[in-house]
Structure formats: C-alpha cells, structure tokens
Amino acid sequence: MIDAPPLSPSRPARLRNPSHSAATMPPPRLPHAAQPDPSFSLLLSLPRELRDRVYQFALVSRAPFWWPGKAPELATIDHRNVNVALLRANKQVYTETVDILYSQNKFLFTHPSDLNIFRVVTPPASTNITSVLFRIREKDLRIWTAYLGSRKEDRSLRHDLPKLRSVWVFLRCGTVSLPPGLQPVPAGAAGVGAAAMTGHVQATHHTLGQLHHSIAQVLGQGGGQLNNMNHIPPPPPPPPQAPAIPFLQFAQGALGGLGGHVPHHHHHPLPPLQAGQHHAPPNLQLLAQQVHQAHVNHQLNIPPPPPPGVPPTIDPHHLYNSFLRFEREIGVESLCLNLRDVLYPGVPDPSFNYGHGKVSSTSSKSTSGSLNNKNNNSKLPTEIKIMAMFRIPRRELERLIATYPGELKVEKSTMDARTKFRKMHGVDVSLELTGYPSLVEMGMEMTGVDMD
C-alpha cells in the first residue's frame, strides 16, 4: 500500500459573509405589542388638580391685560408670556382653560365703550371676569360715572361683568395747585393777610352799622314798651375802606396762613327768650356783636367756637381731607356713590347718619367695623378701591412729605407719595401725589446748575 497525501480540493471553500447572511435572515418574531394611540395626551393623563396648576402657570399673569391695544413698556412688570395658544389644543383643553383665562387674570380698560365692545367680541366665558382696573381721565369722568351707575342691560357694569370681585379705579385728576389750606406762607405774607383782613373787617363794620341803624328804626316804631329804643344814638360813620387786593394774593396770604380746611358754616339761631321776657326788647348791642362775629368768621373761613364743655377736635388726616375737599367738584364722591349702589345693593351707607345728615369720612378700620356689624359680619362681595392721582410741583411734594410724614408713604422706585386708604361712602379712597419739575427747575437741570 503506497502512502500518499490526501487529495486537496480542486478549489478552496467559500466562507459565508456574516453581514450578508444577517441581512437576508428574517427578523425574529417579537411578542405582540399594542400600537400607540394617536389620541393619547400626556397632559390629559394627569389628574385634574395637576392640570389646573399647569393651566394657571401657562395662562395667568400678574400684569393686567390692556384692551384694546398693548400696555406701555413702563407698565409691564411681568415678562412671563401667556400661552393662549394652549386653548387651541383640543376641545377638552379649551373647555378646561377658558374659565381660568378670564376668571384669574386682571383686565384694564380706559373707556366704557371699550369694555362694552369687549363683552361683544369675546366668548361667553368673559362673563367670568372677576378683577378689572379702570384708568379714568378727568374729562371722561362723567361718562364713566354714568356707565358705572347704570342699570341698563345693554350698557352697564353690572350687566357686562356680573361676577366682579375686585374693582380698582385710577382717577387721573391732572395737574393741580395746592389747596389754600396747604399753601406755604411766603415771607411777608402775614402783612398782606393782615391788610386784607383789615379791609374786609372795615367793610363788615360798614354793613353792620347800616344794619344796626335799620333795626333801631324798626324797633322804635313798635309801641310804648320800645320807646326807649328811639334814644339810641345813630351808628358812627363807616371808616374808609382799604384798597382792594387781588383775590389770588388774598387767598395765598390770608387763607394760606391759617393752615386749615374750608368748611361751610351756618349761622346758629339765637337762643329763645326765657319765660316772662316775650315783650322785652332785644339787646341790639349783643345782636350786632354776634352778627358781626359770625360774618367775620364766614369771611375768614374760621370755624365757629365749639359749645361749652366740648374739647376742640384735631383733624388727623388734614392732607387727605384738604385734597378731597379741594377736588370735590371732580366727582370722586359721585363715583363712590354710583359704585356702591351698583355693587353693594341693599347695604347701608356707613358715611350717612340717618336723621342727622352726612358725617365726615372716618378711618378705614372704624368704618369697616361698623359696616360689618350692620351686615351681620358678612364680607362685602366686591372690593372697590379708588386712587385719585394728582400732579403737583416737585418742590411742593417734597415739602408735603416732610410736613406730613404720618400720612404719606413714599414709593422708592418712583418717588410718588400715597396716603392710606380711607372710607368714603363705604368705598376705599387713597391719594397719590406725583411731583413734576417746574420750568425753573427744568432750566437749571438742562444747564447743570445745582438747585440746592
């Protein structure tokens, strides 16, 4: 047997291509898996409480919505965008979010027609608005007052926004000068005021002299018991009148130095005669003195003396009352009355003493307490706040801040001064004073001259 090597193959064996074979192999069979639902939403899978928190974060802003138009940049204090496009996601999201958009945001309007049109062009959910702000210019106050106090269904605040819980009114009263009671007393004003008062007193003496003479003549014709009145000597001739001065100079000099408010005074009737004195002649000298004193007090705006045993009262809110009395004609009181009649129906006015007429506004604490007692400690349904905004010279604002530190609170960012809210007919009212530079100060600032 012949040993021989094994026979080699005629051609080498071809190796398999692993990649090619893997590509040609069919995929392994996996267990059956559910296909994703195209209508599934991760947001809607959350509990409703969590969804509401997401909606509030996306749709609620601390800054009010201005309508129509866009808020000025200076008034924008919240830069977080409100994603109103979320309402277009689907019908369920719209239904859940539209009430949050209107009920938890603030809306600001500058004219009654804008608010009326807003209710027409917006969806019915806009009736859920609970907080509004009104910027009222002085020239539009009458229109606003008529709208806010209207009870018509087609044009009224009560019909357009039936679910209001908060109303803020920013009444722009414009640029004003200080009331007479707050005017500073310049150098030499005392002499001017004295001269003015002397002239008015002399004129008053002349009038009272004529009145005294007329009364004596009338009483002298009354009968036997009044014959002795005919012997009253005639009144002395009136002294010459002092030259008149301009009223503006008199108001700033004489009235400005008094430092008090200007109330309306009524002449009190004389006490009746005692029994047995019905036919006794009156004391003309005392009568003339009383009439003279009452007339002088009325001319100089001096309040009558308090009755015996009653200590004089000091107004703790002199600045507040002076501005409101000075701007009474603007219509702040009428605005308060219309708002409370519409938003507080059936609630008695705490600033009105039935049977004795109106009384002055009291502090917020005491008035709110009495109001709650009258309503069985029930909370009022709507919060109403009015801020009357005045622009006065900057130097005068600095003087008022230094004079009334207990009444004015200064905002450090804007240097505006505000008073605390006080009740007027059940409505909270505050004053905001903004200072503006005078022409002299503006010229000094432009030239770089130090004003101090």
C-alpha positions in Angstrom: 0.0 0.0 0.0 1.5 3.2 -1.1 1.3 6.1 1.3 0.1 9.3 -0.4 -1.1 12.7 0.8 -4.8 13.2 0.8 -6.3 14.8 -2.2 -6.8 18.6 -1.9 -10.0 20.1 -3.2 -10.0 21.5 -6.6 -11.0 25.0 -5.4 -11.0 26.5 -1.9 -14.2 26.6 0.1 -16.0 29.9 0.1 -16.6 31.5 3.5 -20.0 32.8 4.4 -20.5 36.6 4.6 -21.9 37.2 8.1 -23.3 40.6 7.2 -24.9 39.3 4.1 -26.4 36.4 5.8 -27.7 38.7 8.6 -29.3 40.9 6.1 -31.1 38.1 4.4 -32.3 36.5 7.6 -35.8 37.3 8.5 -36.3 39.4 11.7 -37.0 37.4 14.9 -40.6 37.3 15.9 -41.3 39.5 19.0 -44.2 39.3 21.3 -47.3 41.2 20.2 -47.1 44.9 21.4 -50.0 47.4 21.5 -49.8 50.1 18.9 -49.6 53.8 20.3 -53.0 55.6 20.5 -52.8 58.8 18.4 -55.4 60.5 20.6 -53.3 59.9 23.8 -52.2 63.1 25.6 -49.7 63.1 28.4 -51.2 66.3 29.7 -54.7 64.9 29.9 -53.4 61.8 31.6 -52.6 63.9 34.7 -55.2 64.4 37.4 -57.4 67.4 37.0 -55.8 69.2 40.0 -52.4 69.0 38.4 -53.7 70.0 35.0 -55.3 73.1 36.6 -51.9 74.1 38.1 -50.3 73.7 34.6 -53.1 75.9 33.1 -52.6 78.6 35.8 -48.8 78.7 35.2 -49.3 79.0 31.4 -52.3 81.4 31.4 -52.3 83.6 34.5 -50.2 86.8 34.7 -49.6 89.3 37.4 -49.7 92.1 35.0 -53.2 93.2 33.7 -54.3 92.7 30.1 -54.8 96.1 28.4 -57.7 96.2 26.0 -57.7 97.4 23.3 -54.1 97.8 22.5 -50.9 96.9 24.3 -49.7 98.1 27.7 -46.9 100.6 27.7 -43.5 99.2 28.4 -43.2 101.1 31.7 -46.3 99.5 33.0 -45.2 95.9 32.2 -44.0 94.4 35.4 -44.4 90.7 34.5 -42.3 89.5 31.5 -43.7 85.9 31.5 -45.6 85.2 28.3 -49.1 84.0 28.5 -49.5 81.0 26.2 -53.1 81.5 25.0 -52.3 79.1 22.1 -52.9 76.3 24.6 -56.6 76.9 24.2 -56.4 75.6 20.6 -55.0 72.2 21.5 -58.4 70.4 21.5 -61.9 70.9 22.7 -61.3 69.4 26.1 -58.4 71.6 26.8 -60.3 74.7 25.7 -63.2 73.8 28.0 -60.9 73.4 31.0 -58.8 76.5 30.4 -61.1 79.3 29.1 -62.6 79.9 32.5 -59.1 80.2 34.1 -58.0 82.7 31.5 -60.8 85.1 32.2 -61.5 84.5 35.9 -57.9 84.6 37.2 -56.5 87.5 35.2 -56.9 91.2 35.5 -58.2 93.3 32.6 -57.7 97.1 32.3 -59.9 99.4 30.3 -59.6 103.1 29.6 -63.1 103.9 28.2 -66.6 102.5 28.9 -67.2 101.7 25.2 -64.1 99.5 25.2 -65.5 97.4 28.0 -68.9 97.2 26.3 -67.4 96.1 23.0 -65.0 93.7 24.7 -68.0 91.7 26.0 -69.5 91.6 22.5 -66.4 90.2 20.7 -65.2 87.8 23.4 -66.7 84.4 24.1 -69.4 84.0 26.8 -66.8 82.9 29.2 -65.7 86.5 29.6 -68.6 87.0 32.0 -66.4 85.1 34.5 -64.1 88.1 34.8 -63.6 88.9 38.5 -61.0 91.6 38.5 -60.9 94.8 36.5 -58.9 98.1 36.5 -60.2 101.4 35.1 -57.9 104.3 34.1 -60.2 107.3 34.1 -59.2 110.6 32.8 -60.7 113.7 34.2 -62.5 114.6 31.0 -64.1 111.1 30.8 -65.3 111.0 34.4 -68.9 111.9 33.7 -69.1 109.1 31.0 -67.6 106.6 33.4 -69.9 107.7 36.3 -73.0 107.2 34.1 -71.8 103.8 32.9 -70.8 102.5 36.3 -74.1 103.6 37.9 -76.3 102.5 35.0 -78.8 99.6 35.5 -79.5 99.1 31.8 -78.9 95.6 30.4 -77.2 96.8 27.2 -74.7 99.1 28.7 -73.8 98.8 32.4 -71.0 97.4 34.5 -73.5 95.3 36.5 -74.7 93.5 33.3 -71.4 93.3 31.5 -69.4 91.8 34.4 -71.8 90.2 36.8 -69.1 88.2 38.8 -66.8 91.1 39.8 -64.8 90.6 43.0 -62.3 93.4 42.7 -62.5 96.9 41.1 -59.6 99.3 41.1 -60.1 102.8 39.7 -57.2 105.0 38.9 -58.6 108.5 38.6 -56.2 110.8 36.8 -57.0 114.2 38.2 -54.4 116.0 36.2 -52.0 118.8 37.3 -53.3 121.0 40.1 -52.0 123.5 42.5 -52.2 123.1 46.3 -55.4 123.8 48.1 -55.5 127.0 50.1 -55.2 125.1 53.4 -51.9 123.6 52.2 -50.3 126.6 50.6 -46.9 127.7 52.1 -46.8 131.1 53.8 -44.1 133.2 52.0 -42.1 135.9 53.6 -44.2 139.0 54.2 -47.5 137.1 53.7 -48.5 138.0 57.3 -48.6 141.7 56.4 -50.5 141.1 53.2 -53.0 138.9 55.1 -53.4 141.5 57.8 -54.1 144.2 55.3 -56.6 142.0 53.5 -58.4 141.2 56.7 -58.4 144.8 57.8 -60.2 145.8 54.6 -62.8 143.1 55.0 -63.3 144.0 58.6 -63.9 147.6 57.7 -66.4 146.7 55.1 -68.1 144.4 57.6 -68.3 147.3 60.1 -69.9 149.5 57.5 -72.6 146.8 56.7 -73.2 146.1 60.4 -73.6 149.8 61.1 -76.3 150.1 58.5 -78.0 147.0 59.8 -77.8 148.4 63.4 -79.4 151.6 62.3 -82.2 149.9 60.4 -83.1 147.6 63.3 -83.2 150.6 65.7 -85.6 152.4 63.4 -87.9 149.3 63.0 -88.0 148.6 66.8 -88.5 152.3 67.6 -91.9 152.2 65.8 -93.2 149.2 67.8 -95.0 150.9 70.7 -94.8 152.2 74.3 -92.5 149.5 75.6 -89.9 150.2 72.9 -89.9 154.0 73.2 -86.6 153.9 74.9 -85.0 152.4 71.8 -85.6 155.6 69.9 -82.9 157.3 72.1 -80.2 155.0 70.8 -77.6 157.2 69.2 -77.0 156.7 65.4 -74.1 154.5 64.4 -70.8 156.1 63.8 -69.9 156.8 60.2 -68.2 153.9 58.4 -64.4 154.1 58.2 -62.8 154.5 54.8 -62.3 151.2 53.0 -58.8 149.9 52.4 -57.8 149.5 48.7 -58.7 146.0 47.4 -56.1 143.5 46.6 -56.3 140.7 44.1 -58.2 137.7 45.3 -55.4 135.3 44.5 -53.0 137.2 46.6 -55.5 137.3 49.4 -56.1 133.5 49.2 -52.5 132.6 49.3 -51.6 135.1 52.0 -54.6 135.3 54.4 -56.1 131.9 53.9 -52.8 130.1 53.3 -51.5 131.0 56.7 -54.5 129.5 58.5 -53.4 126.0 57.6 -57.0 124.6 57.9 -59.6 123.4 55.7 -62.5 125.4 54.3 -65.8 124.0 55.6 -69.2 125.6 55.1 -70.5 127.2 58.2 -74.1 128.0 59.1 -75.3 130.8 61.4 -76.7 129.4 64.5 -80.0 130.9 65.6 -80.1 132.9 68.8 -81.4 131.1 72.0 -85.1 131.8 72.7 -86.2 134.2 75.4 -87.0 133.0 78.8 -90.5 133.0 80.3 -91.8 136.4 81.1 -89.5 138.2 78.6 -91.6 137.9 75.5 -92.1 141.6 75.3 -88.7 142.6 76.4 -86.7 144.4 73.7 -83.6 142.5 72.4 -80.2 143.6 73.2 -79.1 145.3 70.0 -75.5 145.6 71.1 -75.3 141.8 71.7 -77.1 141.1 68.5 -74.8 143.3 66.5 -71.7 141.7 68.0 -73.0 138.2 67.2 -73.8 139.1 63.7 -70.5 140.8 63.3 -68.5 137.9 64.7 -70.4 135.4 62.5 -69.8 137.5 59.4 -66.1 137.9 60.1 -65.8 134.1 60.8 -67.5 133.3 57.5 -65.3 135.8 55.5 -62.1 134.4 57.0 -63.2 130.7 57.0 -62.8 130.4 60.7 -64.8 127.6 62.3 -67.3 128.6 65.0 -66.2 128.1 68.6 -67.2 124.7 70.0 -70.0 124.5 72.5 -69.0 124.7 76.2 -67.6 121.5 77.6 -66.7 120.0 74.2 -62.9 120.0 73.6 -61.8 121.1 70.1 -61.1 118.3 67.7 -57.9 118.0 65.6 -58.2 116.5 62.1 -55.7 113.6 62.0 -56.0 113.4 58.2 -55.6 117.1 57.3 -53.8 116.5 54.0 -56.2 113.8 52.8 -59.3 115.8 53.6 -57.9 119.0 52.1 -57.3 117.5 48.7 -60.6 115.7 48.6 -62.4 118.9 49.6 -60.4 120.9 47.1 -61.2 118.4 44.3 -64.8 117.6 45.4 -66.1 119.0 42.1 -64.1 116.4 40.2 -66.7 113.9 41.1 -64.9 111.5 43.5 -67.9 111.4 45.8 -70.4 110.8 43.0 -68.2 108.0 41.7 -68.1 106.3 45.1 -71.9 106.6 45.4 -72.6 105.0 42.0 -70.2 102.2 42.6 -71.5 101.3 46.0 -75.2 101.5 44.8 -74.5 99.0 41.9 -72.0 96.7 43.6 -73.4 96.9 47.2 -77.2 96.8 46.7 -79.1 96.9 49.9 -76.0 97.8 52.1 -76.5 101.0 54.1 -74.1 103.8 53.6 -71.7 104.0 56.7 -70.9 107.6 56.0 -74.5 108.7 56.3 -76.1 109.3 59.7 -79.8 108.9 59.1 -81.8 111.8 60.6 -78.7 114.0 61.0 -77.3 114.2 57.5 -73.9 113.3 56.3 -70.9 113.0 58.5 -67.3 113.2 57.7 -65.4 110.1 56.5 -63.9 108.0 59.2 -60.9 105.8 59.3 -60.9 102.6 57.3 -60.8 100.4 60.4 -63.7 102.0 62.3 -65.9 102.4 59.3 -65.3 98.8 58.1 -66.1 97.6 61.6 -69.4 99.4 61.7 -70.3 98.3 58.2 -69.6 94.7 59.1 -71.8 95.0 62.2 -74.7 96.3 60.2 -74.4 93.3 57.8 -74.1 90.6 60.5 -70.3 90.4 60.0 -70.8 89.4 56.4 -68.0 90.2 54.0 -68.8 92.6 51.1 -69.0 90.7 47.8 -66.7 93.1 45.8 -63.6 95.0 46.7 -63.7 98.6 45.5 -60.6 100.9 45.6 -60.2 104.3 44.1 -56.9 106.0 43.8 -57.1 109.8 43.0 -53.8 110.7 41.2 -52.6 114.4 41.3 -49.6 116.0 39.8 -48.1 118.8 41.8 -44.8 120.7 41.7 -41.9 118.6 42.9 -40.7 121.1 45.4 -44.2 121.2 46.9 -44.3 117.4 47.0 -41.1 117.3 49.0 -42.5 119.9 51.4 -45.7 117.9 51.9 -43.7 114.7 52.6 -41.6 116.5 55.2 -44.7 118.1 56.7 -47.0 115.1 56.8 -44.7 112.0 57.3 -47.5 110.2 59.1 -50.0 110.5 56.2 -47.7 110.0 53.2 -45.8 106.9 52.2 -43.1 107.3 49.6 -42.6 104.8 46.8 -38.9 104.4 46.5 -38.9 103.3 42.8 -41.0 106.3 41.5 -40.7 108.7 44.5 -44.5 109.1 44.4 -46.3 109.6 47.7 -49.5 107.9 48.7 -51.9 108.1 51.6 -53.6 105.2 53.3 -57.0 104.0 52.0 -59.8 105.6 53.9 -63.6 105.0 53.6 -65.8 107.4 51.6 -69.4 106.1 51.5 -68.1 102.6 52.1 -65.5 102.8 49.3 -61.7 102.8 49.9 -60.2 106.0 48.6 -56.5 106.9 48.5 -54.4 109.8 47.1 -51.3 109.5 45.0 -49.2 112.6 44.6 -46.6 112.8 41.7 -44.1 115.6 41.5 -43.1 117.3 38.3 -40.3 119.8 37.9 -41.1 123.4 37.4 -39.9 125.4 34.4 -37.2 127.0 36.5 -36.0 123.6 37.7 -36.0 122.1 34.2 -33.9 125.0 33.0 -31.5 124.5 35.9 -31.2 120.8 35.2 -30.5 121.5 31.5 -27.8 123.9 32.3 -26.3 121.8 35.1 -26.9 124.3 37.9 -27.3 122.9 41.3 -30.8 123.8 42.6 -29.8 123.5 46.2 
